[in-house]
């Protein structure tokens, strides 16, 4: 198990039954990067990866 898996598992355990919009997720990612600018690159990569999941070129 990777260290990051614990956070993902906690997210699923605490909020896994909730439904959210991608707009809500985008807002939360923006708040997170505003609060923790040192993680801006990682969040940008995650957001780009999620946005392009169905893009056959990626």
Secondary structure, 3 states (H helix, E strand, C coil): CCHHHHHHHHHHHHHCCCCCCHHHHHHHHHHHHHHCHHHHHHHHHHHHHHHCCCCCCC
